[in-house]
Amino acid sequence: MNVTETELAKLVESVATAMSTGSYKWKKSWIDAGSPINYLTGDAYSGINFLSLNFAMIDKGYKNNQWLTFKQLKTLGGDIKNNSWNYIYKFGRINLVDENKKPVVDSKGKQKSRNYFRCFVVYNIENTTLEAKIIEKKSTQYSVDTITQFLKNNVDVTIKHGSTNGCYYSPSGDYVHMVNKENFIDTKSANATEHYYSVLFHELVHATGHQKRLNRFEDTKSMKFLEGKSHYAYEELVAELGSMLFASKYNLDVESTVREDHIAYLQSWIKALRSEDGVKLLTSAAAKASKAFTYYHPAIK
């Protein structure tokens, strides 16, 4: 394997291990440090890079979630304190050309292309001689008013409530059904309100799969690496990763709130992540989770 494949494999194993031990550490420490951003541009990292940098921040004990490349560091006149770095990943498609730099085309005259992915080294700001930027943060406590405003202005899905029938998204009816708020209870990891919104955000991610939104349900059917695997378990992984982005955005301190009805899927995720298609599974699910989050937050790229 090349460096990119090796590092991605390590990340996949880290996620699988966290899942198998019940240590949902990616859901902790974001409240204080915030989501990973580029130190120079202020742009937020998304998809697989969101996971990669959050794991690195927690594993290495950083208090700041600000990162930059070596070139950016030198541009700013900084230097590295010690030889410790992490990776970010870039995925895309590249058009094919022959030895004469002419386009390689198919039988219909369309230029052929292929997928590519590369890794790039980044450094946490604490591992450089530069000072971390002071980022003005809103309260680290979640705000029901803020979430309510978001639901009113950004969500195009009907949300129904009832005392029974559980929490779920109905593709046929295109609505989210939630158990009444008063049915949620406090636990050691989070209070009842945080549990309620964590579950709601999970279901809202599901709703983006509808054909009138991102059409993810249909797209998933054509993914070759999912052949013979549970498409439903894959969709649950997308929703779980998406709910992490919501938790980070809205300061929900939910370290380990895996629902009882998801325990079986959790084992499916772990098994699938440790299969030969584990890297494709995680990178794909993370990318789709980011798209789902961005669907509701179009100003955040």
Protein Blocks (a to p, Z undefined) as FASTA:
>chain_A
ZZklmmmmmmmmmmmmmmmnopafklgoklmnopaddfklopacehjllmmmmmmmmmno
pabfcdcdfklmmmnopacfbdcddddddddddddddfkopacddfkopacddddddddd
dddfklpcbdcdddddddfbdcfklmmmmmmmmmccdcdddfehiaaddfklopaddddf
klpccdfkbcfklmmmmmmmmmmmmmmmpmklnommmmmmmmmklgoiafklmmmmmmmm
mmmmmmmmnopacfblccfklmmmmmmmmmmmmmmklmmmmmmmmmmmmmmmmmmmmmbZ
Z
